[in-house]
Amino acid sequence: MTLLAFDESQSRSLSHSVRATALVFEDPVSKRLLEQIERIAPSDATVLIIGETGTGKELVARHIHALSKRSQGTFGALNCAALSENLIESELFGHEKGAFTGAVATKTGWFETANKGSLFLDEVGDLPLGLQAKLLRVLQEREVVKVGSRQPVPVDVRIIAATNVNLEEAVAASHFRADLYYRFNVAAIQLSPLRERPGDILPLTRHFLKTYGDRLGYGEVKLSPATELTLLNYDWPGNIRELENAIHRALLVCPGNRLRPEDFKLSGVRISESGPVVSTSSLESALQRLCEQAPPKLFEIIEETVIRTAFEFCEENQVQTAKLLDISRNVLRHKLGMYGMLPNGHKKLSDDTELLA
């Protein structure tokens, strides 16, 4: 599994109100994304990353930098939505001593700091129009002029921009310069929301369980099968950041070492017309590995595993197990007997009803 994790100690970003701290590439959608990143990264092309808040845009930007020929250079990151127009200009281009009130010393901007490296501009769609024109000139001329100076300074920086707004619509509404949009949109990467890559949910969950479990000094914490279904069927409007916070909160309130659905405060689940939406990518991968091994009685191994898992999930309740598997109770009892799953010679039919085998 390919996992990208954010290291707080490496961050020099000014503001990250909502940020994904981990990203995996297990879902087929994410695997295609990784292939695209690996194709784009070695070039020096400007990259535009588009995606909802919390989908992992900075992690993708950092991975592009790590895979590029600039990997030994500085990776700078600036949230364009966090600062005023004047302050962003100073942060990007730097300023001379005395250029404005409070400028008590000369300051180097991010373009100079990231020279020979990469500069990540998050929420670039929120840049004021006046600053957009200055940024366009820097990209065209490859030089910056500090605030309060007239001396241009050459820079060699790869720009990786990110936004959660539709820049084409912003251009049409005259909120974003078309020429700057074309400069940014040389290589576009679309990050799908977490709800559209469900195969990533459980691997991310296990990562956050270990991360926060270690921080809290807990032993191994597991998910019940019902909890896994709950997480898979939730929409995650806040994407990876929301999942991380949900795991952290659940660990704090969970009374044992097994997380239950009630330990999560989720507002709803994603239901399709045919029932809950679940991911089959992990199951398909496991079956593929089994087929490659070609063990004897493969079908029986798979069938027994499915029945045993469902039986344990339903706490050995035959009625509920038969309903879950969508088979008759008689068929279920036959299979349970075949695989030796009838404890003490009894068949448990319901919480308060038992029949002798």
C-alpha positions as a Markdown table, in Angstrom:
| # | Residue | x | y | z |
|---|---|---|---|---|
| 1 | Met | 0.0 | 0.0 | 0.0 |
| 2 | Thr | 1.3 | 3.5 | -0.9 |
| 3 | Leu | 0.8 | 5.8 | 2.0 |
| 4 | Leu | 1.6 | 9.5 | 2.1 |
| 5 | Ala | 1.7 | 11.0 | 5.6 |
| 6 | Phe | 2.1 | 14.6 | 6.6 |
| 7 | Asp | 4.9 | 15.4 | 8.9 |
| 8 | Glu | 4.1 | 18.5 | 11.0 |
| 9 | Ser | 7.7 | 19.2 | 11.6 |
| 10 | Gln | 8.3 | 19.7 | 7.9 |
| 11 | Ser | 5.5 | 22.3 | 7.5 |
| 12 | Arg | 6.3 | 25.9 | 7.0 |
| 13 | Ser | 2.9 | 26.8 | 5.8 |
| 14 | Leu | 1.2 | 29.8 | 7.2 |
| 15 | Ser | -2.3 | 28.4 | 7.6 |
| 16 | His | -4.1 | 25.1 | 7.2 |
| 17 | Ser | -7.6 | 25.3 | 8.7 |
| 18 | Val | -8.5 | 21.9 | 7.1 |
| 19 | Arg | -5.9 | 19.6 | 5.8 |
| 20 | Ala | -5.5 | 15.9 | 5.1 |
| 21 | Thr | -2.6 | 14.5 | 7.0 |
| 22 | Ala | -2.6 | 11.1 | 5.2 |
| 23 | Leu | -3.4 | 9.8 | 1.7 |
| 24 | Val | -3.4 | 6.3 | 0.4 |
| 25 | Phe | -3.7 | 4.9 | -3.1 |
| 26 | Glu | -5.7 | 1.7 | -2.6 |
| 27 | Asp | -8.9 | 2.4 | -4.5 |
| 28 | Pro | -8.8 | 2.0 | -8.3 |
| 29 | Val | -9.5 | 5.8 | -8.7 |
| 30 | Ser | -6.5 | 6.6 | -6.4 |
| 31 | Lys | -4.3 | 4.2 | -8.2 |
| 32 | Arg | -5.0 | 6.0 | -11.5 |
| 33 | Leu | -4.3 | 9.3 | -9.7 |
| 34 | Leu | -0.9 | 7.9 | -8.6 |
| 35 | Glu | 0.0 | 6.9 | -12.1 |
| 36 | Gln | -0.9 | 10.5 | -13.3 |
| 37 | Ile | 1.3 | 12.0 | -10.5 |
| 38 | Glu | 4.2 | 9.8 | -11.4 |
| 39 | Arg | 3.9 | 10.9 | -15.1 |
| 40 | Ile | 3.7 | 14.6 | -14.3 |
| 41 | Ala | 6.2 | 14.9 | -11.5 |
| 42 | Pro | 9.5 | 14.4 | -13.4 |
| 43 | Ser | 8.7 | 17.3 | -15.7 |
| 44 | Asp | 9.0 | 21.0 | -14.8 |
| 45 | Ala | 5.4 | 21.8 | -15.8 |
| 46 | Thr | 3.2 | 24.0 | -13.6 |
| 47 | Val | 0.6 | 21.9 | -11.9 |
| 48 | Leu | -3.0 | 22.8 | -10.9 |
| 49 | Ile | -4.5 | 20.4 | -8.3 |
| 50 | Ile | -8.3 | 20.6 | -8.1 |
| 51 | Gly | -10.3 | 19.1 | -5.2 |
| 52 | Glu | -12.6 | 19.6 | -2.3 |
| 53 | Thr | -11.2 | 20.7 | 1.1 |
| 54 | Gly | -9.6 | 17.9 | 2.9 |
| 55 | Thr | -8.9 | 15.6 | -0.1 |
| 56 | Gly | -5.1 | 15.8 | 0.3 |
| 57 | Lys | -4.0 | 18.5 | -2.2 |
| 58 | Glu | -0.9 | 19.5 | -0.3 |
| 59 | Leu | 0.2 | 15.8 | 0.1 |
| 60 | Val | -0.1 | 15.4 | -3.6 |
| 61 | Ala | 1.9 | 18.6 | -4.1 |
| 62 | Arg | 4.6 | 17.3 | -1.8 |
| 63 | His | 4.7 | 14.0 | -3.6 |
| 64 | Ile | 5.1 | 15.7 | -6.9 |
| 65 | His | 8.0 | 17.7 | -5.5 |
| 66 | Ala | 9.6 | 14.5 | -4.0 |
| 67 | Leu | 9.4 | 12.7 | -7.3 |
| 68 | Ser | 10.8 | 15.7 | -9.3 |
| 69 | Lys | 14.3 | 16.7 | -10.2 |
| 70 | Arg | 13.9 | 19.6 | -7.7 |
| 71 | Ser | 13.4 | 17.2 | -4.8 |
| 72 | Gln | 16.7 | 18.4 | -3.1 |
| 73 | Gly | 15.4 | 22.0 | -3.2 |
| 74 | Thr | 13.0 | 23.7 | -0.9 |
| 75 | Phe | 9.3 | 23.0 | -0.9 |
| 76 | Gly | 7.4 | 26.1 | 0.1 |
| 77 | Ala | 3.7 | 26.3 | 0.9 |
| 78 | Leu | 1.4 | 29.3 | 1.2 |
| 79 | Asn | -2.3 | 29.4 | 1.9 |
| 80 | Cys | -3.5 | 32.3 | -0.3 |
| 81 | Ala | -6.9 | 32.5 | 1.5 |
| 82 | Ala | -5.4 | 33.1 | 4.9 |
| 83 | Leu | -3.8 | 36.6 | 4.4 |
| 84 | Ser | -4.6 | 40.1 | 3.3 |
| 85 | Glu | -3.6 | 41.2 | -0.2 |
| 86 | Asn | -0.6 | 43.3 | 1.1 |
| 87 | Leu | 0.6 | 40.6 | 3.4 |
| 88 | Ile | 0.4 | 37.9 | 0.7 |
| 89 | Glu | 2.5 | 40.1 | -1.6 |
| 90 | Ser | 5.2 | 40.5 | 1.0 |
| 91 | Glu | 5.1 | 36.7 | 1.7 |
| 92 | Leu | 5.4 | 35.9 | -1.9 |
| 93 | Phe | 7.9 | 38.4 | -3.1 |
| 94 | Gly | 9.5 | 39.7 | 0.1 |
| 95 | His | 10.0 | 43.4 | 1.1 |
| 96 | Glu | 12.7 | 45.9 | 1.9 |
| 97 | Lys | 13.3 | 47.4 | 5.3 |
| 98 | Gly | 11.0 | 50.4 | 5.7 |
| 99 | Ala | 8.8 | 49.5 | 2.7 |
| 100 | Phe | 5.7 | 49.8 | 4.9 |
| 101 | Thr | 4.8 | 50.3 | 8.6 |
| 102 | Gly | 6.2 | 47.3 | 10.5 |
| 103 | Ala | 8.8 | 46.4 | 7.9 |
| 104 | Val | 11.7 | 46.7 | 10.4 |
| 105 | Ala | 14.0 | 44.5 | 8.3 |
| 106 | Thr | 14.4 | 43.2 | 4.8 |
| 107 | Lys | 12.5 | 40.0 | 4.3 |
| 108 | Thr | 13.0 | 37.3 | 1.6 |
| 109 | Gly | 9.8 | 36.1 | 0.0 |
| 110 | Trp | 8.7 | 32.5 | -0.8 |
| 111 | Phe | 9.7 | 32.7 | -4.4 |
| 112 | Glu | 13.3 | 33.4 | -3.4 |
| 113 | Thr | 13.2 | 30.9 | -0.6 |
| 114 | Ala | 12.0 | 28.2 | -2.9 |
| 115 | Asn | 14.5 | 29.0 | -5.7 |
| 116 | Lys | 15.5 | 25.8 | -7.5 |
| 117 | Gly | 12.6 | 24.1 | -5.6 |
| 118 | Ser | 8.8 | 24.1 | -5.7 |
| 119 | Leu | 6.2 | 26.5 | -4.4 |
| 120 | Phe | 2.8 | 25.3 | -3.4 |
| 121 | Leu | 0.1 | 28.0 | -3.6 |
| 122 | Asp | -3.0 | 26.6 | -1.8 |
| 123 | Glu | -6.5 | 28.1 | -2.5 |
| 124 | Val | -5.1 | 30.1 | -5.4 |
| 125 | Gly | -8.6 | 30.9 | -6.5 |
| 126 | Asp | -8.9 | 33.3 | -3.6 |
| 127 | Leu | -6.0 | 35.6 | -4.8 |
| 128 | Pro | -7.1 | 39.2 | -5.3 |
| 129 | Leu | -7.1 | 40.4 | -8.9 |
| 130 | Gly | -4.4 | 42.9 | -8.3 |
| 131 | Leu | -2.0 | 40.3 | -7.0 |
| 132 | Gln | -3.0 | 37.9 | -9.8 |
| 133 | Ala | -1.5 | 40.4 | -12.3 |
| 134 | Lys | 1.8 | 40.6 | -10.3 |
| 135 | Leu | 2.0 | 36.9 | -10.0 |
| 136 | Leu | 1.4 | 36.5 | -13.7 |
| 137 | Arg | 4.4 | 38.8 | -14.4 |
| 138 | Val | 6.6 | 36.7 | -12.1 |
| 139 | Leu | 5.7 | 33.6 | -13.9 |
| 140 | Gln | 6.3 | 35.2 | -17.3 |
| 141 | Glu | 9.6 | 37.0 | -16.5 |
| 142 | Arg | 10.9 | 34.5 | -13.9 |
| 143 | Glu | 11.9 | 37.3 | -11.6 |
| 144 | Val | 10.5 | 39.0 | -8.5 |
| 145 | Val | 10.7 | 42.6 | -7.2 |
| 146 | Lys | 10.5 | 43.0 | -3.4 |
| 147 | Val | 7.9 | 45.4 | -2.0 |
| 148 | Gly | 9.7 | 48.7 | -1.7 |
| 149 | Ser | 12.4 | 47.8 | -4.2 |
| 150 | Arg | 13.0 | 48.4 | -7.9 |
| 151 | Gln | 15.6 | 45.7 | -8.3 |
| 152 | Pro | 14.4 | 42.5 | -10.0 |
| 153 | Val | 15.7 | 39.2 | -8.6 |
| 154 | Pro | 15.8 | 36.1 | -10.9 |
| 155 | Val | 14.0 | 33.0 | -9.6 |
| 156 | Asp | 13.7 | 29.5 | -10.8 |
| 157 | Val | 10.6 | 28.0 | -9.1 |
| 158 | Arg | 8.2 | 25.3 | -10.1 |
| 159 | Ile | 4.6 | 26.4 | -9.2 |
| 160 | Ile | 2.1 | 23.8 | -7.9 |
| 161 | Ala | -1.3 | 25.5 | -7.4 |
| 162 | Ala | -4.4 | 24.2 | -5.7 |
| 163 | Thr | -8.0 | 25.2 | -5.5 |
| 164 | Asn | -11.4 | 24.0 | -4.4 |
| 165 | Val | -13.3 | 26.4 | -6.6 |
| 166 | Asn | -14.1 | 26.1 | -10.3 |
| 167 | Leu | -11.5 | 28.4 | -11.9 |
| 168 | Glu | -13.3 | 28.3 | -15.3 |
| 169 | Glu | -16.4 | 29.7 | -13.6 |
| 170 | Ala | -14.3 | 32.2 | -11.8 |
| 171 | Val | -12.8 | 33.4 | -15.1 |
| 172 | Ala | -16.3 | 33.7 | -16.6 |
| 173 | Ala | -17.4 | 35.8 | -13.6 |
| 174 | Ser | -14.3 | 38.0 | -14.0 |
| 175 | His | -13.0 | 36.9 | -10.5 |
| 176 | Phe | -9.9 | 35.2 | -11.9 |
| 177 | Arg | -7.6 | 36.3 | -14.8 |
| 178 | Ala | -7.9 | 34.0 | -17.8 |
| 179 | Asp | -4.2 | 34.4 | -18.7 |
| 180 | Leu | -3.2 | 33.3 | -15.2 |
| 181 | Tyr | -5.6 | 30.4 | -15.3 |
| 182 | Tyr | -4.0 | 29.2 | -18.6 |
| 183 | Arg | -0.5 | 29.5 | -16.9 |
| 184 | Phe | -1.6 | 27.4 | -14.0 |
| 185 | Asn | -3.6 | 24.8 | -16.0 |
| 186 | Val | -0.6 | 23.3 | -17.9 |
| 187 | Ala | -1.0 | 20.0 | -16.0 |
| 188 | Ala | -4.3 | 19.6 | -14.1 |
| 189 | Ile | -4.9 | 16.9 | -11.5 |
| 190 | Gln | -8.4 | 16.3 | -10.2 |
| 191 | Leu | -8.6 | 14.8 | -6.7 |
| 192 | Ser | -11.8 | 12.8 | -6.2 |
| 193 | Pro | -13.6 | 13.2 | -2.8 |
| 194 | Leu | -13.3 | 10.4 | -0.4 |
| 195 | Arg | -16.9 | 9.2 | -1.0 |
| 196 | Glu | -15.9 | 8.4 | -4.6 |
| 197 | Arg | -12.9 | 6.3 | -3.6 |
| 198 | Pro | -14.3 | 4.1 | -0.9 |
| 199 | Gly | -11.4 | 1.6 | -1.2 |
| 200 | Asp | -9.2 | 4.2 | 0.6 |
| 201 | Ile | -11.5 | 4.5 | 3.6 |
| 202 | Leu | -10.5 | 1.4 | 5.6 |
| 203 | Pro | -6.7 | 1.7 | 4.9 |
| 204 | Leu | -6.9 | 5.3 | 6.1 |
| 205 | Thr | -8.9 | 4.3 | 9.1 |
| 206 | Arg | -6.3 | 1.7 | 10.1 |
| 207 | His | -3.5 | 4.3 | 9.7 |
| 208 | Phe | -5.3 | 6.8 | 11.9 |
| 209 | Leu | -6.2 | 4.1 | 14.5 |
| 210 | Lys | -2.5 | 3.3 | 14.8 |
| 211 | Thr | -1.4 | 7.0 | 14.8 |
| 212 | Tyr | -3.8 | 8.1 | 17.5 |
| 213 | Gly | -3.8 | 4.8 | 19.4 |
| 214 | Asp | 0.0 | 5.2 | 19.8 |
| 215 | Arg | -0.4 | 8.8 | 20.9 |
| 216 | Leu | -3.0 | 7.9 | 23.5 |
| 217 | Gly | -1.0 | 4.9 | 24.7 |
| 218 | Tyr | -3.6 | 2.4 | 23.7 |
| 219 | Gly | -3.0 | -1.2 | 22.7 |
| 220 | Glu | -4.3 | -2.6 | 19.4 |
| 221 | Val | -7.7 | -1.2 | 18.6 |
| 222 | Lys | -9.9 | -3.0 | 16.0 |
| 223 | Leu | -13.1 | -2.2 | 14.1 |
| 224 | Ser | -16.2 | -4.4 | 14.3 |
| 225 | Pro | -17.6 | -5.5 | 11.0 |
| 226 | Ala | -20.6 | -3.3 | 11.6 |
| 227 | Thr | -18.3 | -0.3 | 12.2 |
| 228 | Glu | -16.5 | -1.0 | 8.9 |
| 229 | Leu | -19.8 | -0.9 | 7.0 |
| 230 | Thr | -20.8 | 2.3 | 8.8 |
| 231 | Leu | -17.6 | 4.0 | 7.8 |
| 232 | Leu | -17.9 | 2.8 | 4.2 |
| 233 | Asn | -21.5 | 4.0 | 3.9 |
| 234 | Tyr | -20.9 | 7.5 | 5.2 |
| 235 | Asp | -20.5 | 10.4 | 2.7 |
| 236 | Trp | -17.5 | 12.1 | 4.5 |
| 237 | Pro | -18.3 | 15.6 | 3.3 |
| 238 | Gly | -15.1 | 16.8 | 5.1 |
| 239 | Asn | -13.1 | 14.1 | 3.4 |
| 240 | Ile | -9.9 | 12.7 | 4.9 |
| 241 | Arg | -9.7 | 15.4 | 7.6 |
| 242 | Glu | -13.2 | 14.5 | 8.8 |
| 243 | Leu | -12.3 | 10.8 | 8.9 |
| 244 | Glu | -9.2 | 11.5 | 10.9 |
| 245 | Asn | -11.2 | 13.6 | 13.4 |
| 246 | Ala | -13.9 | 11.0 | 13.7 |
| 247 | Ile | -11.3 | 8.2 | 14.4 |
| 248 | His | -9.6 | 10.4 | 17.1 |
| 249 | Arg | -13.0 | 11.2 | 18.7 |
| 250 | Ala | -14.1 | 7.6 | 18.7 |
| 251 | Leu | -10.9 | 6.4 | 20.4 |
| 252 | Leu | -11.5 | 8.9 | 23.2 |
| 253 | Val | -15.0 | 7.7 | 23.9 |
| 254 | Cys | -14.7 | 4.0 | 23.1 |
| 255 | Pro | -14.9 | 1.9 | 26.4 |
| 256 | Gly | -12.8 | -1.0 | 25.0 |
| 257 | Asn | -10.4 | -1.9 | 22.3 |
| 258 | Arg | -13.1 | -2.5 | 19.6 |
| 259 | Leu | -14.7 | 0.5 | 18.0 |
| 260 | Arg | -18.5 | 0.3 | 17.5 |
| 261 | Pro | -20.8 | 2.3 | 15.2 |
| 262 | Glu | -22.2 | 4.1 | 18.2 |
| 263 | Asp | -18.7 | 5.4 | 19.0 |
| 264 | Phe | -18.9 | 7.6 | 15.9 |
| 265 | Lys | -21.1 | 10.7 | 15.7 |
| 266 | Leu | -21.9 | 10.5 | 12.0 |
| 267 | Ser | -24.9 | 12.3 | 10.7 |
| 268 | Gly | -26.0 | 9.7 | 8.1 |
| 269 | Val | -24.9 | 7.0 | 5.6 |
| 270 | Arg | -24.8 | 6.9 | 1.9 |
| 271 | Ile | -27.5 | 4.6 | 0.6 |
| 272 | Ser | -28.2 | 3.7 | -3.0 |
| 273 | Glu | -31.5 | 2.4 | -4.5 |
| 274 | Ser | -30.1 | -1.2 | -4.2 |
| 275 | Gly | -28.9 | -0.8 | -0.6 |
| 276 | Pro | -25.7 | 0.4 | 1.1 |
| 277 | Val | -22.7 | 1.2 | -1.0 |
| 278 | Val | -19.7 | -0.9 | -0.1 |
| 279 | Ser | -16.2 | -1.3 | -1.5 |
| 280 | Thr | -15.2 | -4.6 | -3.1 |
| 281 | Ser | -11.7 | -3.6 | -4.1 |
| 282 | Ser | -10.1 | -5.2 | -1.0 |
| 283 | Leu | -12.2 | -8.3 | -1.3 |
| 284 | Glu | -11.2 | -8.6 | -5.0 |
| 285 | Ser | -7.6 | -8.2 | -4.2 |
| 286 | Ala | -7.7 | -11.0 | -1.6 |
| 287 | Leu | -9.6 | -13.3 | -4.0 |
| 288 | Gln | -7.0 | -12.6 | -6.7 |
| 289 | Arg | -4.2 | -13.6 | -4.3 |
| 290 | Leu | -6.1 | -16.8 | -3.4 |
| 291 | Cys | -6.6 | -17.7 | -7.1 |
| 292 | Glu | -2.9 | -17.2 | -7.7 |
| 293 | Gln | -2.1 | -19.6 | -4.9 |
| 294 | Ala | -4.6 | -22.1 | -6.3 |
| 295 | Pro | -5.2 | -24.0 | -3.0 |
| 296 | Pro | -7.3 | -27.2 | -3.0 |
| 297 | Lys | -11.0 | -26.8 | -2.4 |
| 298 | Leu | -10.8 | -23.0 | -3.1 |
| 299 | Phe | -14.6 | -22.5 | -3.2 |
| 300 | Glu | -15.1 | -24.2 | 0.2 |
| 301 | Ile | -12.4 | -22.0 | 1.8 |
| 302 | Ile | -14.2 | -18.9 | 0.5 |
| 303 | Glu | -17.6 | -20.1 | 1.5 |
| 304 | Glu | -16.6 | -21.2 | 5.0 |
| 305 | Thr | -14.8 | -17.8 | 5.5 |
| 306 | Val | -17.9 | -15.9 | 4.5 |
| 307 | Ile | -20.3 | -18.0 | 6.6 |
| 308 | Arg | -17.9 | -17.9 | 9.7 |
| 309 | Thr | -17.5 | -14.1 | 9.4 |
| 310 | Ala | -21.2 | -13.5 | 9.1 |
| 311 | Phe | -22.0 | -15.9 | 11.9 |
| 312 | Glu | -19.5 | -14.2 | 14.3 |
| 313 | Phe | -20.8 | -10.7 | 13.2 |
| 314 | Cys | -24.3 | -11.7 | 14.1 |
| 315 | Glu | -23.1 | -13.2 | 17.5 |
| 316 | Glu | -24.0 | -16.7 | 16.4 |
| 317 | Asn | -27.6 | -15.8 | 15.8 |
| 318 | Gln | -28.8 | -18.0 | 13.0 |
| 319 | Val | -31.9 | -16.0 | 12.0 |
| 320 | Gln | -29.9 | -12.8 | 11.7 |
| 321 | Thr | -27.1 | -14.6 | 9.9 |
| 322 | Ala | -29.4 | -16.2 | 7.3 |
| 323 | Lys | -31.0 | -12.8 | 6.7 |
| 324 | Leu | -27.6 | -11.1 | 6.3 |
| 325 | Leu | -26.5 | -13.7 | 3.8 |
| 326 | Asp | -29.9 | -13.8 | 2.1 |
| 327 | Ile | -30.2 | -17.6 | 2.3 |
| 328 | Ser | -32.8 | -19.8 | 4.1 |
| 329 | Arg | -32.1 | -20.8 | 7.7 |
| 330 | Asn | -32.2 | -24.5 | 6.7 |
| 331 | Val | -29.4 | -23.9 | 4.2 |
| 332 | Leu | -27.5 | -22.0 | 6.8 |
| 333 | Arg | -27.8 | -24.7 | 9.4 |
| 334 | His | -26.6 | -27.3 | 6.8 |
| 335 | Lys | -23.5 | -25.1 | 6.1 |
| 336 | Leu | -22.8 | -24.5 | 9.8 |
| 337 | Gly | -22.9 | -28.2 | 10.5 |
| 338 | Met | -20.7 | -28.9 | 7.4 |
| 339 | Tyr | -18.0 | -26.5 | 8.7 |
| 340 | Gly | -18.3 | -27.5 | 12.4 |
| 341 | Met | -19.7 | -24.1 | 13.6 |
| 342 | Leu | -22.5 | -25.4 | 15.8 |
| 343 | Pro | -21.2 | -24.9 | 19.4 |
| 344 | Asn | -22.2 | -27.5 | 22.0 |
| 345 | Gly | -24.5 | -29.3 | 19.6 |
| 346 | His | -27.1 | -26.5 | 19.6 |
| 347 | Lys | -28.3 | -24.2 | 16.9 |
| 348 | Lys | -29.0 | -20.7 | 18.1 |
| 349 | Leu | -32.1 | -19.4 | 16.3 |
| 350 | Ser | -32.6 | -16.1 | 18.1 |
| 351 | Asp | -31.6 | -14.3 | 21.2 |
| 352 | Asp | -34.0 | -16.4 | 23.3 |
| 353 | Thr | -34.7 | -19.5 | 21.3 |
| 354 | Glu | -32.5 | -22.6 | 20.9 |
| 355 | Leu | -33.1 | -26.0 | 19.2 |
| 356 | Leu | -31.2 | -29.2 | 19.7 |
| 357 | Ala | -29.0 | -30.1 | 16.7 |
